[in-house]
Amino acid sequence: MSVTSEASTSWKGSLVDGAGEIAFESSNQGPFAVNWKARSEGSTSVTTPEELLAAAHSSCFTMALSHALSQNGTPPQSVETTASVTFIPGTGITGSHLNVSAVVPGISAEDFDRIAGEAKAGCPVSAALAGIEITLEASLA
């Protein structure tokens, strides 16, 4: 069975002076404001395509890691992941850094690092982002 997720964006105006809204059609969430200023300068109140990629990457990786740890016989008590996606105007998206901390009873740091690396490589969003550098910082809490 395949699942298709949908989001839509409406935009008014030019790139620099315009603004838009993003809606997650599949989950009926939003709208979320989006504009060039937030994308090129940062914002604490307006989202960006890179923030949306970071959300997708952190959630996908977290699910992949949780599954891999469970398959290893060491299911996690908790997993906290932050993805930091970098955008450089004029260049584009240059990387995604995953920073994960997990509580996993009965696992060695070496096994955790190995499994986290495998989850990074096997995460479908990582595969979709294959054109950029993806880095990982993993630690047991």
Buried (B, 14 or more C-beta within 10 A) or exposed (E): EEEEEEBEEEEEEEEEEEBBBBBBEEEEEBBBBBBBEBBBEEBEEBBBBBBBBBBBBBBBBBBBBBBBBEEBEBBBEEBEBBBBBBBEEEEEBEBBBBBBBBEBEEBEEEBBBBBBBBBBEBBEBBEEBEEBEBEBEBEBE
